[in-house]
């Protein structure tokens, strides 16, 4: 007898680029932007000094929130905190407005 129970698959791998609208959000954090670009462009998020990673954190939360909203059907029930835990060590900040997946 064969069982044909459906298999649930969920891809929790991060997207290649996680876009954050820095132009929009930078009005709230405008004085931070120069420091962010100078000190963190191309550096993996987990290797940033504490002060810099604290400044980037709001942007990452906003980008994750936007991504989660755009993927509502696929991300239902997965919290931003879980995505943050899964993905924080996989991105670097790109000065073009992306958290870019680190190439291995």
Secondary structure, 3 states (H helix, E strand, C coil): CCCCCCCCCCCCCCCCEEECCHHHHCCCCHHHHHHHHHHHECCEHHHCCHHHHHHHHHHHHHHHHHHHHHCHHHHCCCCHHHHHHHHHHHEEEECCCEEEECCC
